[in-house]
Amino acid sequence: EKSQLRGRAARQGAVMGILGVSWAFAFLQLLTEVQLGAFERGLRALASSLDAEISEGRAAEALRGSGDIGWISTRSGVKPSLTTELRGMAVIFKPSDWEVDGALEITEHPALSSFMQAVFPAAAFPLVHSREHNFGFLHRLDIPSSGLILAGTRFEGYYHLRLQLDTQRLRREYQVVCHGQVGSELCQVVARVDVLPEPSQRRSISDTGKPSSTLLSVCAHLGRGPSDEDSCSILAIRIFTGRRHQIRAHT
């Protein structure tokens, strides 16, 4: 059993190494299709071996839960739903007031992971119950926001999505309303974002933060004029790096 755990840890380490190198090449715009193909094959082999350990020949898809989360109360009364399910991957509708919880936080709001875990039992889908892997979630939405969340339910699907995300093959686009009138010539923000886990210690933009890049297009200005204190701008945004609170920090 100890050797099995060591082997699993070694494979997880190799996976993170591949993802780290692929992210760096993509961020520096040096990633080629040949390299991407090699990364994909390596990740698929490692992830498949992790899934094989878990399933042990069982039909995991047959071991589905009911998805009953009636015991969770919310202010709006709206519950999450599974909109799409593919092999090892899922798309979840997140209503407002629900939190996309992960490795670092214990939330006071209804946790989206509780819905996922009600649908995907731990015996067949341990990834969905793993705080270390952010319960399979690939990205976040702020608590007041509603929208679609990508998640992995098996390691093969999760790491396939992670590679697309880390190499900028998966586009994340948002519409944002922000205070003030943003100059129509502004098309990109490149600024390091503070990602300290403790909110009281974050400074949003910091020279010691992680490299972050956001493309944007100004769609409209709302208000009575440039001097209007209540004026705002509507922006279309595409984020290249998914830092915590990156949109908020860059806008």
N, C-alpha and C positions, 0 to 999 in steps of 0.2 A: 504493500500500500504506500509506503514511504517513497519507493522508487517511482511509483505511478504519479505521486504528487510532484516529485522533482521533475519528471518528464513533462508534466502539464505546465509547470512553471517555466521550464525552458522553452516550450513552444509559445507560451504567452509572451515571453521576453523576445523571442524571434519575431513574433507578430508586431510588437511595438517598435522594434528596430526597423522593420520594413516600412511601417507607417511613418516613422520619423524621417527616414531618408527620403521617402517619396514626397512628403510635405515640403522638405527643404528644397528639393529639386524643382518642385512646382512653384514654390514661392519665388525662387530665383529665376523662373522661366527657363529652366534648363532641361525639363523633363521631356523625353522623346517617347514616341509610341512603342518603340522596342523595349525601353526601360519599363514603361507602364505595363506592358504585357508580361514581363518577367516578374514584376511585383504582384500582379494579379494571380499568376500561377503559383507563386510561393505562398501567398495568403490563402488561396483556395485549399492547397494541400494541408497547411497547418490547421486551418479552421475545420476542415472536414475530419481531421483526426481528433480534434477536440469534441466535435459533435458525436463521433462514433463511440467515444468513451462513455458518453452520457446515455445514448439511445440503447446501446447493447441489443440492437436488432428489434427493439419495440417500435411500433407505429406511433410516434410521438403525437402526430396530428389527431389520433383517435383519443388521446388523453386530455381533451379540452375541458375547461371549466365552464360554469354556467354564465360567468360574467356578472353575477348578482352583487351589486354594491348598494343595495337598498338601505344598509345600515349607515351609510355615509350621508350626512345632511349638508346641504349647500344653501347659500342665500338665494340663488336664482332658481334652484330646483332642477337645473339642466345637468344631465350626466354625460360623460364621455361616450363615444361610440367608435367601434372598429369599422372604418370605411373601406379599407382595402387590405387583403392579406395575400402575400405571395410566399414563395418558398423561403422560410427563415426571415421574412420581413413583414412589416405591418405599417399601415397609416392609421393614425388615431385622430379623431376630432377632439380637440381640447376646448371646453367651454371656458368662459371667463370665470375667475375665482378659483380655478384649479391650478396647482403648481406642478410644473415638470421637475420633479425632485430628482436628486442625483447623489453623488458620492459625498458632497461636503455639507449638505444642509439637512436639518430636521425641520420640516415645515409645519406651520400652524394652519395652513390651508389644506383643503382636500388634495391628497397626493395622487397624481395621475398613475403612479406605479401601482396603487391599490386596485385600480380598474384592470390594468394589464395583468396583474398577478391573479385576479379573479378569473380571467379568461385563460391564462397560460399557467398551469400548475407547476410547482417547483420540480416535481419528479421528472417531468419531461422537458421543461424549459427553464433550467436553472439560471440561464443568462438574465431572464426577465426579473429574477429575484436577487440579482447580484448588485449590491450597492457599488462595488468596485468598478463595475461596467455601466454605471449610471442607469441600471435597470433596463439596459438596451436602448435608451433614448439617444438619438444622434444630435439633437439640438434642443433649444429651449424657446419658449415664448413667455413674456412677462405675465404675471398673474392676472392683471386686468384684461389681457388680450385673449382672443379666441382664434383658433385656426388649426391647421393640420400639423401633426408631429410625425416624423419618421422614426421608426424603431426597428431594431433587430430582435427576432425571437429565437434564432439559432446563431451559432458563431459564424457559420458560413455567410449567412445573410448580413449579419451585423458588420463583419469586417469588409464585405463587398461594398456596403454603403459607406463605411469609414474611409476606404480608399478613394472612392469617388469624391467624398467631401474634402478629404485632405489634399487631393490633387486638383481641386477646383473644377472637377467635371460635373459636380452637382451644384446647380445654381440656386441661390437663396435670394429671392427678391421680395421686397416689402414696400408698402406705401406708408409714409410717415407724415404726420402733421407736426410742425415745430414752430416755436415762437419766433417772431421777427421775420424780416424779409431777406432770404438767402440770395446772394448774388447769382444771377442766371448763368454766369460764366463758370461757376464752381462745378467741377465734374468728378473730383476725386479728393478723398481725405486720407492721408497717410500719417498716422500718429500712433505712438505706442500707448496701449491701454493697460492700466493697472488692473491686475487680476488677483490681488491679495484676497484670501478667503474671508477675512473679517471686514464687513462693510464699513465700519467706522475708520478703518485704516486706508481705504481706497481714496485715490485722488483723481480718478477717472483717466486723465491724460498724464503720463509720467515718463520721464526719461528712462526710468528703470523698468517700465512696463514691457509687454510683449509686442513685437511688430504686428501692426494691424492695418488693413487697407479696405476702404469702402468706396465703391463707385456710386455716383448719384446723378440724377437729372432733376432740375427744378421744373415741376409741372405747372404750378400756379402760385400767385401771391394773393392773399386775401386781406382786406383791410381798406382803410380810407386813403392810405398813402404811406410813404417811407417813414414818416414821423409818427404814425399811429402806433401807440404803445400796445394795442391789442392785435396788431397785424400778425399774420402767420404765413407759413409757406407749406405747400404740399410737395413732397419729394418722392421720387421713385428711387429705391436704393437696392443695390446688389452688394452683398458682403463677400469678400474673398477669404477673410479669416473670421472665425466664429468666436471671438473673445466674449467673455461674460460682459453683458451690458455694452457691447461695442456700438450698437446703433445709437444708444442714448449718449454715449461718450463722444461720438463723432458728429452728432448733430446738436 
